[in-house]
Amino acid sequence: MSAKSKAWGRLSRRDGRVIAKLKRSTDHDPAEVWAMLTNPANLANWLAPGTIEQWPGGSVKIDFGQSGSAIDSYVRAIKPERLLEYSWSAGNEPQRPIRWDLLPESEGTTVELTLLLPDDHRVAISCAGWDAHLEMLMASLEGIHIHFPADRFREARAAFSAIAEEELAA
């Protein structure tokens, strides 16, 4: 694993898909992070307006309005304050599962986000977008609302392009 990969995230390939793992640490406990991931008022602060029904098969609806697409999916796996998985897709689009793992630490939580992506030219863009939203999530946990960090997105896109060249070239 390269130093760049350690700083930004890891990429690997399995069954024709790319697995991306992004990680953040926070001094907030898993219950606070969980509320950010699932409460509609909190979702709107760091991701987009939406709702997530907190049971297996529950509806996931997230609407990016004019800046993106509408997500219309379902909860694939859930363990409150520990695990949330759904697809980042709508309708007949290919499934793009995302999985949030909240790992309690002695003083906070490690947030691990795993993306299962189509192996195409959009891997770096997808990873960079989620990296930017993770920055927004971390700010929201501190009570700070920030707009989408476009500079961070561009930096992350370049980094993930390089990581993809290094780790997925085989």
Secondary structure, DSSP 8 states (H G I E B T S, - for coil): --HHHHHH-EEEEETTEEEEEEEEEESS-HHHHHHHHH-HHHHHHHT-SEEE-SSTT-EEEEE-GGGS-EEEEEEEEEETTTEEEEES-BTTS---EEEEEEEEETTEEEEEEEEEEESSTTHHHHHHHHHHHHHHHHHHHTT------HHHHHHHHHHHHHHHHHHS--
